[in-house]
Amino acid sequence: SSTNRKLHYHKEDYDDVLLISFGKASVDMTLAAAKIVKDAIPEWNMSGIVIMKDDHATQDEINTLEIEYNINVYPASHPIPDERSVSAASKILSSVSNISNNRTLV
């Protein structure tokens, strides 16, 4: 049996959003999510971390994430992690481990 549950979030209960993504398509997915969030709730502060495979984004895409959306982009190796991968993953863990109740994590 399935249940039809809907979750309702009230934007006034939150101050900002933290976007986290990693993987080969992470830049494209984060660009789309950041635009949706900014268009829907422009008053929210946005920040985030993207770990991307080397050469899987243009400089314009990286600049848009970092300048327009305040999202840090870290290139890393794939499929075998390297020290950059470990360092960027540590940044994600640090960001989400201290997240406040009034922050939305995507």
C-alpha distance (Angstrom), angle and dihedral (degrees) to the residues before:
residue distance angle dihedral
S1 . . .
S2 3.75 . .
T3 3.74 129.2 .
N4 3.74 125.0 -144.9
R5 3.75 105.3 -141.3
K6 3.75 125.1 166.9
L7 3.75 123.9 -163.8
H8 3.76 117.5 -146.6
Y9 3.77 121.5 -157.4
H10 3.76 123.4 -171.9
K11 3.77 113.1 -144.3
E12 3.79 91.5 -146.2
D13 3.81 88.7 65.4
Y14 3.80 91.1 64.7
D15 3.78 134.2 58.8
D16 3.76 102.2 -167.3
V17 3.77 149.0 -7.1
L18 3.78 131.8 -118.6
L19 3.82 114.5 -154.9
I20 3.81 117.2 -159.9
S21 3.79 125.1 -178.8
F22 3.77 139.7 155.2
G23 3.76 137.7 177.6
K24 3.76 139.6 61.1
A25 3.83 95.0 -53.2
S26 3.80 96.0 37.3
V27 3.81 96.7 109.4
D28 3.81 94.3 52.2
M29 3.80 92.5 44.8
T30 3.80 92.9 47.8
L31 3.80 93.3 47.7
A32 3.81 89.2 53.9
A33 3.81 94.6 45.1
A34 3.81 93.5 45.6
K35 3.80 91.8 51.6
I36 3.81 91.8 48.9
V37 3.81 92.6 49.2
K38 3.81 94.3 44.8
D39 3.81 92.5 47.6
A40 3.82 92.9 46.6
I41 3.80 99.2 41.9
P42 3.81 109.9 15.2
E43 3.80 93.4 170.0
W44 3.81 92.7 65.5
N45 3.76 118.3 98.7
M46 3.77 111.1 -125.7
S47 3.78 131.9 -154.5
G48 3.74 136.5 151.6
I49 3.76 153.5 145.1
V50 3.79 129.2 -107.7
I51 3.79 123.3 -170.5
M52 3.79 108.9 -163.4
K53 3.76 135.9 -179.5
D54 3.80 112.7 -103.9
D55 3.81 112.5 -83.5
H56 3.81 95.1 7.6
A57 3.79 95.8 121.1
T58 3.76 138.1 44.5
Q59 3.77 120.5 -118.6
D60 3.82 88.1 -112.8
E61 3.82 90.5 56.7
I62 3.79 91.6 48.5
N63 3.81 91.2 47.5
T64 3.81 91.3 50.2
L65 3.79 91.9 52.7
E66 3.78 94.6 44.9
I67 3.81 100.4 39.3
E68 3.80 105.4 29.3
Y69 3.81 99.1 33.5
N70 3.82 104.1 24.6
I71 3.81 91.7 -124.0
N72 3.80 118.6 145.4
V73 3.80 116.1 -136.6
Y74 3.80 120.7 -152.4
P75 3.80 121.3 -172.7
A76 3.79 115.8 -144.9
S77 3.77 140.4 167.2
H78 3.79 126.5 -87.6
P79 2.98 140.2 -127.0
I80 3.80 92.7 2.7
P81 3.83 112.3 47.4
D82 3.77 118.8 -126.5
E83 3.81 132.7 -168.3
R84 3.81 90.2 -80.3
S85 3.81 89.1 55.8
V86 3.80 91.9 51.4
S87 3.81 92.5 46.1
A88 3.81 93.1 49.9
A89 3.81 92.1 45.7
S90 3.81 88.5 52.8
K91 3.81 89.0 54.3
I92 3.80 89.8 53.8
L93 3.80 92.6 48.9
S94 3.78 90.8 49.3
S95 3.82 91.8 49.5
V96 3.78 96.3 49.5
S97 3.80 97.8 38.7
N98 3.80 92.2 65.6
I99 3.79 98.8 38.3
S100 3.79 115.7 144.9
N101 3.80 126.4 -132.3
N102 3.78 92.0 -110.7
R103 3.80 94.1 57.3
T104 3.79 124.2 90.6
L105 3.80 116.0 -141.0
V106 3.79 117.4 -152.2
